Amino acid sequence: LSSLKKFDEIKKANQAAAKKLVEDQLSSSSEDDDEDAEVKQGKILDKTFTIYTSQTDGDASELERTRQYMNEAFQSGAMTCLICIASVKRNQAVWSCCGCFCIFHLVCIQKWAKDSLFLVSSPLTDDDFGKKDYPWPCPKCRFEYKRSETPSRYYCYCGKVENPAVDPWLVPHSCGQICEREFKPSCGHKCLLLCHPGPCPPCPKMVTTTCHCKKAKPVPRRCSAKEWSCRLPCGRTLLCGQHACENPCHAGDCQPCPRVSKQRCICGRQTAERLCASPQWQCDQVCGKCLPCGNHTCEQVCHAGPCGDCPRSGKRSCPCGKTKFTLPCTEDVPTCGDSCDRVLECGIHKCSQRCHRGPCEICRQEVEKQCRCGKHTKRMPCHKPYLCETKCTKIRDCQKHQCRRKCCSGNCPPCDQVCGRTLGCRNHKCPSGCHRGSCNPCPETVGVKCNCGKTVIKVPCGRERTIRPPKCKQLCSRPPTCHHSTQEKHYCHFGRCPPCRQPCQKTLTCGHLCPVSCHDEALVKQTGLHQSAGPWEQPSEPAFIQTALPCPPCEVPIPVECLGQHEVSPLPCHSAQPYSCKRFCGRLLDCQNHTCMKECHHVTKLNSSADGKKAGPECSQCEEECTKPRPAGCPHRCVLPCHPGDCPSCLQMLKIKCHCKLSVLYIECLKLTCADLKEKELLISCKNQCPKELPCGHRCKEICHSGSCPLNCSQKVKLRCLCKRLKKEVQCSKIQEGQVTLECDALCKEMKRKAYEIKEAEAKAALEEEKRRQQAELEAFENRLKGRRKNKRRKDEVEVEQSSWQKYKNLIMLPVFGVAVVMV
């Protein structure tokens, strides 16, 4: 337990130290694996392009190439130094090529430049070394740089800041300032992006410019696309001076005139059809005209103008140039006899011979010469160089070997020995000059072949063990290993051939051909072959063996009819036999009303002419009751079981009420269901008078019937006038229809008038009596207010007995008054 505890503690400490190291270490842009890496990268790109897009109204279509370089600067492994084949980190010093914009480690490019200069200058002699500035090329685009342009310091992309600080919110190796590099081709403007890798985008500035031929009006355009064509004919006069350019408006000089015309040569002797673009031409004839001297002829070939003076006329100098002679052109100039005095090749001494023709001899004068290293002197002929035997002991720039060059001037050339160290490929040795630091990758290439050897790719030496073999387009020539005569066409490959995908086509027992893919070489998993000895033994992976599998059952569809002959379905050949379709049998039973409800089954036909839809002995027997529809109105069921044909007549008695619902009748069901409407009406009637009451209040006079009673009541009733004095007997139906009325006569009207007058008199008397009563109450109230005692006066009151009319007038007049109101 103590050892496990210590192990866990050490493990946790190591994990914490590794985590802290990862957090503190500056990695490449692709190693920033935080959650907001993409958002952060997008913000940096937008910030870099802000000034440019503000000039183009948000149009960023011209920034795709620059955006690609910037995305590679953020992605892991996208920026790779092509010299050391390693990723370029964010905190490493780099150098960018101005031709292809490829990024290299600063140390790698310095070493590359030095090795390139060594390979170029190695064939030179010691005397030629250092006299010429040989260039060195970019490893990718071969753009040549001078020796003085070898990078020695780390700058940002725009070259403003040396050793730019690492800022996570800037593009790697960028200073964050505006680029301000001049556009290529130069237009007078400068790049508006922030310091960035890759090429600068086209100039976004707006300028006013006209077309190539200057015919169209000036229009505002982007500076990067300021040159445009109006598509009109150019019209400029061609070099022939006769024709005009017919091409559409174009940049640069017009093309040569395409027309053909007859042109004379310069001397005018010959005429030929030539292109109008090249009117001047020379024939092959020598001029041959006699010169003014009369002794010589012109030796020039077909020229224009005069031939000129004779080249031997006038004053001519002697070979040394000190004396001039005037002689005829037919005579050669003689030597003057004076000393030559021309400077010899040594550049110090002069020729001591007399004036002579031809070159001077070498300088043979003895001089005191100092050797190149300056340590010794010696007298010797001037034309011979003097090199002492002292060897230089200075250490060359490789810091390993001495110069050992005889009579070295102090400008020791690079070490001329070959490095010879074994390279990383383990196959070759370094062919570069002796150098410090690690060697460059092996420059040799090795061919990696496919299986058949017809396709070869060249890869750097040492990578042939890790790189994949090339994909060969040649077909595999191995013989088939299955029963087929030929195998499927497939390309050259290593290892086993892919499984055969051709149809098996073996003949099965049923006669069909096996349609599945070839299974002669199927891999079968072997299980249960090895029993583990105990729990300490690790379980082994299941073994696969290659074996031929039997052909699967035949799946060719064959039409098979079901047992009940309901359907025909295609079944696989190996299982083609009658089957049950799981439907109901559906054959008509002997009752001729129902069908067999058994599941689809075999039915034996009793004879060949039997109907295919008729039930057989295997079908079920009908055990249901008769469900045939009964006659309309018959509520009884058939007493027989399910049977063919019509049901027997119903003889049961129906208990039913008559039309008037007062009597109960017993009628045979057959008579009632078979009777028509009139017969039913008579059968259901009880033959008694209808007990229903008419709207007028009298009883119906008809015999028991259905429906509503007739409205023509024949009952005699008394008809009175409004005052109820007159009366008359008439038929009830006529009164209901309003055909007969009884009006009051004159006597009725007189009685009505008298009754009205009596009523008014009574009303007037009642009104006066009410006034007297109110007056008496008023006087009594006033006497109580005065508080005086008055003598009571006794008044003799005489009671008058009321007459019978006064007693019963209200009982008599009320009915009379009511009748009068009704009549009004």
Phi, psi and omega in degrees: 000321180294320179293321177296321180295317178296319180299317180295320179296316179295322180297315179295320180296318179296318179297319179294320179294319178295320179297317180294322179296319179294321181290324184278334186284136176277123182246180178289169183297333180283349182266003176279087187264037176282169185291330184259029184296315182293319178296318179296317179297319179298321179295319180296317179295316179298320179295322181292324185267001188299311184295323181290312183293334177293333178279337184251016180057039176085002180280115182245023183292334181274001184260008186297317183293317178294322179297325179296315178298321182289324176295321178295330179291336181265337187275150182286126176078357181287323178265108183235132176288122183285354181269310181260357179055046178229155180292146179269117182278165182291330186257018181257148178286133185229169175221138183244132179287138180276354178265308181251355178062022176283144186255134179231158170294142182299319180294321181294317182289328176295317179293323178297315181297320181293316180294323179295317178295326179293318181293328180284320186270354182296325178287351184284156176277170181296329182287328182276347185293133177083356180274340182232139181271094181280142181276165172234145188263159172290139182298337184259302186263354179064026172291130189271138177239149177285163178300324181289343181270009177296124184293138178235347181227160183264116179240163174288181185296320183276352176080015181273320188248131175270136182052064181298142182288151179281118181235119182294344180260017175233163174296138180307136179068022179252150179269348179084358178269170178293138187301303178060023171281146180289143180289154176240120359290154186293133179234002182096349179257169182234158183296139183260352181287163169288161182313121191216157173278165176080183183286155175284144180290169177299153183295126183268359184295150178262127178229156178260121186216155179255177183285182183294321185272357177066020181271323183280162178288148178297140179230151177283130180216164174295144181298327180290341180233038184287338178274123182214163184243137177275355178069008175274160178301141185297304175082358179286146181288132182283175183294337179291341179078003184244326186244162179251153181289128181259358180288156175298160181314123188220166178268157176076191180287154178289153178291157179301152181298125183278356184279162182243138178212164179279125183233140175272153177287178185296319181279347176082011181277325185239153178233137181210154175279121183222165176298141181295340182286339181233075184286334182267129178208158182248137174274179185268002185275139174285145185303301174075004179289150180285131181284167182299337180292336181082355182255333184238161178244158181290128181260003179287153180262120172036088182233166179259157177078186181289157182285338179091179181283166178290132182296346181260006181270165179082193181280132179237144183267158175284174182302326181275346176085009182271329184240141178244142183236145173250105185228158174299156183291348181275347183253145177277155180282130179275167175286154185270344181087353179276170179290152185291308176062019175278144182292132180280181183294336180291339179080005182244310185262164181246160181288130182264000180282166176286165181309128186212160176269154180089179183284157178282160179282172179287158182282120182251011182284136180276134181223163176275113183249143176255139182291173186292326180278350177081015183263337185227156174229158183194145175271130183195162180306147186294329187281349181264135176282154181243115177236122180281177182264004181287129180264141181289135181254008179290149176276131180286177186295346177285349180060025180234318188245153173279160181295310176058020176270137180292135176048060181280140182277359182103338176271078185291132177288166176302157182301126184269002178277152179278142183302304174077002178284149180290129183280176182294341179286344181067013181244329185232170178248157186294122180271355182287167175293160182304130188214169175266159177079189182284157181278159174290161174302157183299127181280350182284156176241149182235141179275129175252121186258158173280186183294318182277346176084006182271341180244127183228136172239148180264127179231157177302142181300136181101342180259004181291342180275342183250340183277150180285147177296156181290155175278116183271137179269002178279146180285146178293134184254012180288146179287153179292149180253002178255191184281355180283151181285327179230152178260165179295147180287126175209159186284164179303143184204169173261160177076198184289152175290151178296156179302144180293128181257006181286151176301143183298309176064021173282148181279123180276173181296331180280351179103346178278166178264143181291121185268350186283169180295159182302133183232031178285335184231058180274145176270122183246132181281129179260121180234153176076012181276335184237129178258127181291144182284340182178178182291343180282343181278130181286138178293133181273155179290146180297140181272145178243132177241153181261122183213163179270127179267148176292158180293140179290165177303149183292129181250016179294125182289131177236131180291125181231135179270143180288171184297323182270006178060038178270324185211166175235117183240146175282124180242150176304148185300323185288342179237030182278098175205160182304144185219167177264128181277002177070009175272171171289149182302308173081006179281146183286126180282176183294336179289349180063011181243329184238164179245162181290127182262009176289158174294153183317123185216170180283140181234128179275128177275127182288323176214165185291334183270004183292149180291137181290347181257007182266142182295151178247186181294338179279345182285163181284161178261143182285125180238018182267164175282166180289127181242021179291148181293138179275166176299156183300125179097347181274117181269004187262151177270161178290135182282347181270155171291175182307127188215160174277162178080189182277156178280152177292163181291146181276123182252010181283152180271138179256133176264116187217147179273154179285183182296324183274358175066021181257333183242152177252127184245150176244116185229144176294138182299322182297316180297320184288320183284333182268349183282153175274191186294316181294317180295320177298323180298319180286324182292324185274349181281140178270001176068017176255167180293144181293129181273004184286149180259133181284166178301335180281350179103354179266160180278145178294138182269354184281163174283155182318121187218170178262163178078193181276154182284153177291151185266356181275080180287129181260011181290140177274130178227158180270133180249124181248159175282184184290327180271003176066019180271319181264149177214157185201140178268124178220170179285140185297322183295327180290324178294320180295325180278352179077024182279334185237134175224157180234113182265155177287145178267190183294321179299320179297321181292320179297317178296324180293323180293316180297318180297327179291321180293317179300320181294321180293320179298315179298322180291322179293318179297319179296325180292319179292321179297323179292323178293317179298318179297317180294325179293320180294318179295324180293318181293320180296323180291321178294321180296323179293328179287324181288336178070015180270145176264120178252150177288132180286126176264126178268127179250135177282118179258131181250116178280128179254124180287130180288147178280170180292328179296318179294326180291318190247016182292327180294321180292332182274321188281333181300311178297322181296320180294323178294318179297321181296320179297319179298317181295321179296000000 
